[in-house]
């Protein structure tokens, strides 16, 4: 019996990387408006920061440093959700669907980081 591939990787470093990549692809498809250019830049930064801070957490030198980096990753996931909500997708249904999937992933990542933090106490 073969197993179907899991759509969400268990490797959280890979998952946060994929989130950042997907946000970049989303930004590339947005209509070119002044607001989208600014919000898109912020989304690229915050989504990349989710991944970068989680990687730094895994390389932390102390439990306190680990918790700090995970808190920052959680904060950046929440911020990514804000920028996703602010982006104007226009009339394209596919873009709205992509946005909703990315928002759901940002929320889920935030919950995962919150759970990790609860376990480190």
N, C-alpha and C positions, 0 to 999 in steps of 0.2 A: 504494500500500500504506500503510495507516494503522498507526501504532504504538500499542500499548496503553500507557496511562499507567503511569508508574513509581510503584509504591505508596510508595516512600520518596524524598522530594525530595532532589535534589543540593544544594540550598541548605541548608547546615548551620544557619544561623540559623533558617530556617523549620522545619527538622526538630526542633531543640531546643525551639522554641516549641510544636510539635505534641505533643512528648513531655510537656511541662509541662501542656498543656491536657488531654491524655488521662489524666494522673495525677489531675488535679482531677476529671474525670468519674468515674474509678474510685473515688475517695474518697467522692464523693456517693452511690454505690450500696452502700457497705459497711454491714454491720449496726452499729447504734449501741451500741458497747461502750466502756468506759473505755479499753481498750487501743487500739482502732481510732481513737478520737478523738485520742489522743496521737500514735500512729504516723502517722495521716493528716495531722496538722498538720506533722509532720516531713517526710513525703513531699511535701507541697505546697511546703514551703520548699526542700528540696533539689532537686526537679525544676525549680522556677523558677530556682534558682541556676545550674543547668546552662546554661540559656538566657541568663541575664543575664551570666554570666561569659564565654560565648562571644562575645556581642555586644561586651562590653568588650574582649576580645582583638582583635577586628577593628578596634577604635578605639584600640588601644594606641599609645603614643608611642615605644616602643623594642622591640627584639627580645626583650630580657629581660622587659619587661612583658607582651609577647605570650605568652611561654612560661609565665610565672607564671599568667596568667588561664586558659590552656588546662589547666594542671595542676590548678587549682581546679575547672574544669568537669569534668575527669576524676574528681577526688575526689568531687564532688557526684553524679556519675552512679553511682559505686560506692555512695555513701550511699543514693541513691534505691533501688538494688537491695535493700539491707538492709531499708529500711522496707517495701518491697513484699513481701518475704518474711515480715515480721512481721505484716502485716495479716491479720486473720481474715475470710475471705470467706463463711463459713457453708456452706450446702448448695448454693448456686447454682452450677451448672456454668459458666454464662456468665461469672460473676465470676472464677472460677479461670482460665478461658481468657484473659480480659482481663489478669489478673495475669501469667500466663506470657508473654504478648506484650510487656507493659511491661518485665518483667525482661529479656527478650531484647533489647529496644531499649536498655535501660540498659547492658547488656553491650556491645552493638555500638557505642554512642556512646563508651563508655570506650575501646574498641579504636581507634576513629577518632581520638580525642584523643591516645592513645598514639602512633599513627602520625604525627600532626602534630608532636608533640614530638620524635620521632626525626628528623624531617626538618629541624627548626629548629636542630639541633646542628651 
